[in-house]
């Protein structure tokens, strides 16, 4: 038993190291060839990357043991219970509780409040986004119950997003688009995916590959609508005056993009507390509904508990390693590139860092594992991850170009949505929900801090750019383009399969 578990863990560890190779190659290339300096605390950086690999391996094992089984079992039990009210309440509660404590959302909300000189209230912004995600998960569950095609909902959502954009103040648009990319945490994504797949597997006439995915896509879409509506109300009550509190905004951006101090082992210990705090609301909701509503004991509780502990330890090790290794050097390179005024280097860095960090994204790993399982091998997990990573890379590079050129964000997003809608009708049905979900899992623990730093750094260093208007939006690009590349992969794979049949 112990030797078998150790063998599986070593296999996961080997895969994790392979996933980190692109990140190491990109950072090393830019550090040596562009910055031309040996980074400080090189042993700490190497140790940090090793810890990231261990964290990824623990996280994957914990998902398989704990998060996936409990999510799917809950969905099955709710389907058997047949209570529409309790299922919808559970869906809303799990969406709201996991989002309101999301660290990336808290950071974005606090920064938006600072940059807007208090006009955007951090607490109300968080409540707005959390409520929108709760609504999204409920709507997604309703879709699975009714069997409606997902693209009707998604296309309607895109039309609403774009329509509201023309009425929303320009200061809120980039923030609204980015808020859709920071709502799905590393723990939330696997649980929500397991809930959707479990529910689709338990209902007669539902296909787990076609109907089970899509909940994450809803959770990425609705915040864009809710936050823009919130912005319309806020700026209607308190209209913006010319150059209002510009110094406050400048200072807030400078705090965001300044190079962080080197790794402090005492401060980083609080990350373990933060991870436990992130997971605690999820566990509270799960066990409340399990024992108080379904009134059934959790099967293999000891195995589930071990899985949850491994997820917590894995996430902690992952964040610890990032703080020691990737973030300090990655952010330093991003700031130095924006100060160099070399646009092509910025685009190249954006492309390569987007690809490499996405390949190591835990949320994407979880979705790829499930996609391969429910599609019975039609979707290859590595090919899916590469398709998503290419989409993120293209999105960040194009988003960086938009900031340099100073073009309005929504023109790019509208064209991107049109391409997504066209591909939706052309792509095979089994790939569409997975493609939609891919946009929500690419902007999580690894990608968001580096992408946010690059965007705000560019807006700070380029004359004539407004950080509040131009600095946000890169995360939206990183969420949009994977949908395009994954559906393109599905179209190509379907074409090859049909050709082989002939």
N, C-alpha and C positions, 0 to 999 in steps of 0.2 A: 504493500500500500504506500509506504513512505518512499520507496525507490521509484515507484511508478509516478508519484506526484512530483518528485524531484526531476525525473526525466522530462515530464511535461513542462515544468517550470524552466528548465534549461533550454528546451526548444523555443518557448516563448521569449526567453532572454536573447537567444540568438537572433530571432526575428526582430526584436526591438533594436538591437545594435545595427542590423541591416537598415532599419527605418531611419536611424540617426545619421547614417553615412552621408546622404545628400546635404543635411544641415551643416555637418562638419566641413564638407568640401566647399560649400558656398562661403561660409564664414572665413575659412582659412584662405581661400582665394582672395577675397576682398581685403582681408587683414594684411596679407603679404604683398599682393600686386597693386592695391589701390592705396590703402592707408600706409603701407610700408613701415610697419612697426610691430614689434613683438608685444602682444597684449600683456598687461600687468596681471599678476596672479595666475599665470598659466597653469600651474598644478591644480589650483582651485577650479579652473574652467574645465580641465580634463576630468577631474573628480565629479564635477557637476553633471557632465554629459553621461558618465557611467551611472550615476544615480538616476538620471532620467530613464535610461534603459531598464534598470531594475524596477523602477516605478511603473513603466509601461507593462512589463511582464506580469507584475503583481496585479495590476489593474485588469488586464485581460483575463487572468485566472479567476479573479473575484467576480467579474461579470458572468462567466460561465457557471460558477458555483452558486452565486447569490442573486444578482440583480435580474438576469434573464428569467430564471425559474419563478421567482416570486411575482414578477410582472405578468408573466403568461398564466400562472396559476390564478392570480386575482381576476384576470380577464375571463378565464374559463368559469370561475365561480360566479362572477356577476352575470355571465350569459345564462348559466343554469338557474340563477335566482330569478331572472326575468324582471327585475325592478328597474324600469327606465329612470325613475327619479333618483335612486341611489347611485346608479351608474353615472348619470350626468353630474350629480353633485361631487362624486369622487373625481371625475375628469376635471371639473373646474378647480377643485381644491388642490389637486396634485399640480396643476398648471400654475395656480396663483402662489402656492407655498414655495415651490421650487424657484420661481422667478424673483419673488420679492427679496430673497436673500442672496441672489446671484452677485458675486463680487464684481464681475465685469460691468453689470448694470449699475451697481452702486458707484463704481468709479466714473462711468460715463455720465451718470446723473449729477454727481458732485461737480464734475468738470464743466458740464453744461450750465449749471447754476452759477459757477464762478465766472465763466466766460461771458454769460449774459448779464452779469452784474446783479444777479438775484431775480431777474425777471422770470426765468424758468425755475420753479421750485423743485429741488431735488426729490423731496418726499412725494409730492403729487405726481411727478414724472414717473417715479418708481411704481407708485400705486396704479397709474394709468397703464404702464407696460405690463405689470403683473396681472391686472384685470383682463387685459387684452389676451394674454397667453392662456389664462383660465378659460376665457370664452372660446379661444381657438381650439384647445384640447376637447372641450365639450362639443364644439361644432364638428370636429374631426371624428369623434366617437359617434355622433348622430349620423354622419355620412356612412360610416361602416355599418351601422344598424340598418339604414335604409337601402344601402347598396348603390347610392348615387355615384356616377363617375366623378372622379376627383377634379378633372380639368374644368368642369362647369363652375365649381367653387373657386378654384385658383384663378381662372380667367376673370370671373366677376370681381374677385379681390383685386387683381391687377388694374382693372378698369377703375375701381374705386380709388385705389392709391394714386393713379395718374390724374384722375379728375380732381381730387382734393388738392393735389400738388399745385394746381393753378390758382387756388384760393388761399393756400397756406403761406404765411410769411417766409421769405427766403431764409431767415435765420434758423427756422425749425426743420427745413426740408432734409438737409444732410443728416441732422441728428435723428430724425424720424426713420430715414432709410437705414441708418446704422443700428438703431435700436432693435430692428428686426433680426440683426445678426448676433446680438449679444444675449439673447434670452434663453438660449438652449445650452445648458451647462453640460459638463462632461458626465455627470451622474444622471441628469434628467434625460438626455438623449437615449441611452440604452433602456431606461425604464419605460419611457413613452413608446419607444419602438416595440419593446416586449408587450406592452399593453395592447397596442394596435394589432400586432401579429397574433397574439393570443386570442383577442376578440374575434378577428376574422377567421381564425382556425376553428372557433367554437360555434360559429353560426353557419347553418346549412346554406349552401349556395354562394358563400364568400370564398374568394381566393386570397390566401395570405400574401402572395406577391403583389397582386393588383390592389386589394382592399386594405391590407394590413399596414402598408406604409402610407405616409401623407400627413400624419399628426404633427411632425416636426415642421413640415412646410406651412401648415396653418399657423403654428406658433411663431414663425418668422414673418408671416404676412400681416397678420392683424395688428401688431404693434405699429407698423408704418401708418396704418389708417388712424388708430387711436391717438398716436402722438401728434400727428398733423392736426387732428381735430382739437386736441389740447392746446396746440400752438395758436390756432386760429382764435380760440377763446382768450388765451392769455394776452396776445398782442392786440386784440380788440379792446380789452379792458384797459391795458396800459400800452398805448401806441409807442413805437420806437421813435426817438428823436435823433437828429443827425449826430453821428460820432459820440453817441451816449456812452459814457463810462469806458472810453476806448483804452485808457491806461489800465483799468481793472482787467479788461479782456487781455491786453498784452501780457500783464503779469501772470494771469492764470495760464495762458498758453506757454509762457516761459517756464513755469513750474512743471507743466506737463512734459515738455520736450527736453528739459535739462538732463544731463547725464547723471544717472543715479550713483550714489556712493557704492563702494565695493561691498560684497557680501558680508553681512553681519550675522554671525551664528546665533546670537541671542535673539535678535529680531525675528529671524526666520523660524524659530521654534513656535511662534504664534501661528504659523501657517497650519500646523497640525490642529490647533484649536479652530482655525477658520474652516478647515475641511470638515471637521466634526460638526460645526455649526451649519455648514451647507447641507450635509447629509441628514442631520437630525430632523428637520421639518418633513423631509421625504419619508423617513422611517416612521415618524409619528402618524402621518396620514395613512400610510400603508397598514400599520398594525391596528390603528383605530378602526378602519373599515373592515379589516380581516376579522377582528374579534367582536366588534360592536355591531356591525351590520351583517356581514356574512355569517358570523358566529361559527367559525370553523378554525380549528388549530392549523398552524402552518406546517405543511408536510416537510419532513427532513429539516427541522428548525436548526439543528446544530450545523448542518452543511450550509444552510442559508446564512447563518451567523458568521461562519468562517469566511464565506464569500464577501459579505459586507465589510468585515474587518480588513480583508485583503484589498478591497476597493479603496477604503479609507487610507490604508498604509501606502498603496500604490499611488494614489493621487498626491498624498503628502510628499512621497519621495520624488514624484514627478515635478511638483512645484519647487521643492527644495533644490533639485538639480538645475531647473531653469534659472532660478535666482542666482545660483552659483556660477553657471556656465554660459547659458545662451543669452539671457536678457542683457547683462551688462555689455558684452561685446557686440551683440546685435544692434542694440540701441545706439551705442557709440558710433558704429559704422554708419547707421542711418543718418545721424546728425551730421557727421563729417561729410557725407555725400551731399546732403542738402546745402551745406555751406560751400561746397566746391563749385557749385553752379554748372556742373556737367550733367546735362539732362539725360544723355544716353546711359551714363553710369547709373543714374537713379532708376531708369526704366529697367535696366538689366538686373540691378539689385532687387527691385520690386518683384520681377518675374521669378528670379531664382529663389529668393527667400519665401515667396508665396508657395512655390512648388515644394521646396524642401520641408517647410514647417507643416504643410498639409499632409504630407506623407507620414509624419509622426503624430498626427492629431488623434488622440484617444477616441473621441466621439466618432470619427470617420472609421476607425478600426472596428468599433462596435457595430456600426451600420453595415459595413462590408461583410462582416462575419454573418450577420443575419440575412443579408441579401443573397449570399451564396447558398445559405441553408434553405431558405424558402423557395428559391428559384430552381432548386434541384440541379445546381451546377451550371445553369444557363448563363448566370452572371458570375464571372470570375472575380474574387475579392481583390486581388492585386491589380487587375486591369481597371476595375471600378475606381480604386483609390488613385491610380495614375490619371484616369480621366478627370476625376474631381480636382486633383492637384494641378493639372494643366489649366483647368478652368479658373482656379484661384490665381494662378500665376499670370494668366492673360488679364484677368480682372484687375489685379493690383497694378500691373504695368500700365494698363489703359487709364486706370483711376489716377495714377501719378501724372500721366500725360495731361489729363483734364485739369489738374491743379496747376500745372506749369502753364498750360494754355489759357486758363482762366475761364473756361466754358461753363455754362450752367449745368448743374448735375443732372437735372431731370430730363434733359434731352437725351443723354446717354442711356439713362434708365428706361425711358419710354421705348427707345429703339431696341434695347435688350429685351424688354417684355414682349415686344412684337415678334422678335425672333423666337423666344420661348413658346409663344402661342402657336406660331407656324409649325415648329418642331413637334409640339404636342400632338398635332393631327397626323404627323408623319411617322412618329416613333411607335414601336410596338407597345401595346398596352401595359405589359409587365414592367417596363423600364420607367414609365412616366412618374408614378408615385415615388420611386426611389430617386429619380432625378430631382424632383421637387424637394425631397428631404435632404439631398446632398447640399443644397444651398444653405441649409440651416445648421449643418454639422461642421462646416469649414471654418467658422469663426468662433473659436473657443479658447481653451487655455493657452495654446502656443501662439496662435496667429494674431489675436486681437492686440496684445500690448505692442508688438513690433509694428503692425500695420497702423495702429493709432499714432504711434510715435513718428512714423514716416510721414503720414498725412499732415499732422500738426506741425512737424518740422518743416515741411515744404511750404505750408501756408505762412509760417513765421518768417522764413528766409527769402521768400519771393516778394518783391515790391508790388504793391497794389492788391495783394490777396488779403481777404478777411478770414482769420482763423475759424470764426464761428460759422461762416458760410462755406468756405472752401476747404477747411481742415478736416471736416467730417465727410464721409462718403466713401472712403476706400473700403470699409467693411461691407458696404452695400454692393460694391463691385465684386468683392470676394465671395459674396453670397449668390450673385446673379449668374455669373459665367459658368460655374459648375453645372447648373441646370442645363445649359446649352451643350456643354461638352459631353455630359453623361447621356443625354438623349441622342446626340450624334453618334456616340459609341453604340447605343442600342440599335440605331438605324443600320449602322455598318454590320454589327453582329447578326442582325436579322437577315440582311442581304447575303452575307456569307453562308448562313445556315440554309437559306432557300436555294442558293447556288449549289451547295453540296448535295441537297436532296434531289435536284434535277440531274 
